[in-house]
Amino acid sequence: MFYHAYDNYMAYAFPHDELKPLTKGFTDSLSELGNLNLEHLPQDYNGSALTLVESLSSLVVLGNLTEFDRGVSWLSENLTFDVDARVNLFECNIRLLGGLISAHILAKDYSSQNKDGVYQNQLLHLAENLGSRFLPAFETPTGLPYAWINLKYGVMENETTETSTSGCGSLILEMGALSRLTGDPRYEAAALRALRKLWSMRSSLNLVGSTLDVLSGNWIEYSSGIGAGVDSFYEYLIKAYILFGSDEYWDMFHSAYLAVQKYFRHGPWYHEADIRTGEATHWQLTSLQAFWPGVQTLLGDVAAANLSHREFYNVWQRFGVLPERYLLDYGILHPTEKYYPLRPEFAESTFYLYQATKDPWYLEVGESIIGSLNYYTKVEGGFASIRDVSTMNLEDHQHSFFLSETCKYLFLLYDDSFLRNKNYIFTTEGHPLPVMSTWHEKTPRLDVPTNWTVVKDGNQPIRASALSSKVCPETIFRQNVGSPWESACHIPDVFPSHRCRADDDCGIESVTCKRRTCSMAGYCGLWLAVY
């Protein structure tokens, strides 16, 4: 599947950005990411070869170092960012900057050579050039970056000041890695300042909105969830902790995760809610939400991850793919968002859950995904997006993330040799970054304590959650029969009988992550107050 998409891109679209598989044409998707001003481009400009950049790490995962070297060589000699192009900061960060940084690290690891000799950090130089062009976007009173930046001239006059939570809160992995690799602290400092400001804007419920104004630092949209506009914010908090080891990221994720479980979760589903009150606003499933079971698996909250994953699979089976938006309260497709652009999130979570459980059922899910993609979206010129899942009419677009994520996660589901004896986190665009002690502020604690007394006194019940104790509840559960932790947020009641004398004798409910209270009859539970 990867090579069918990649070979057609190289034949019909390279060095432009993305392939049009139905017409065997191309699109310079900087224009889609940021309304590229074609009149001001050099006459010989042929795009940023976005799909090639996105494919480099996948080529290494597949073991094709020869093609990887060819790609590195071409980019080193031809790629430039000195163009009059208004681009989306978030998209260019996760796609281009992340792709270049990951490929640089892999090139160093595998001692790649191009036709001129030994690899000499060419991709890192390109990444630094691009990262430096991002910095003017952060020059705001709040430190929150503009959503759009002109690569040649910086922030344009009368630029919109509206951005998304993901747009300014999902930059820390790529820009942090760039600072660690170059020794220039400006990139990580800018991304971290924005993240800290964003977190300071959270509501009293520890929830963040979905859109905001970068100049005033005020929320524009208070309705929020775990889908579009917010998703990678949560993802990058836990992954930044894994990559850089700072407790600051963990503390933010800890509070944010508990808030999501309390206010957005309803059984296996996650709805949207007003961040000020916690009241539900929109009952809908979006395809981007399918990343969440993968994040929960990283945390070790496997039971909760599996519950949601199975519901996504039920929707996949119903339609053949995941629709962009499905209205849970009406049980119908959203009238205008019926498309499926070859998104990777469901395949990603399937990969994580199989890695955690080795349950062969997830391999069967992978077969179903592969079967649907080949049956509905494969055409002679590549893989086409689906315009309407109710009719399976196709759209003439093969997104670059199909090669950087969708194919990669499906391949790793069945062949994880790339990961053996190594430790990576994947960015939100599927680019692997190695977890290295030299990047850590401190040595991370093992997720299973060798001495249980640091967590548990044999004569006393646990009064902290696995999340608070920074241990993996799934691993603890496997290695300690009768472990009291049922989820990452769960805190057992003091007495196994659930009897209580006061609220302090009650713990945290394992599913909703809500605090249990003591009833007048002396039992812990989630009691409704009656006035």
Disulfide bonds with the S-S distance in Angstrom:
Cys489-Cys513 2.05
Cys500-Cys518 2.08
Cys506-Cys524 2.04
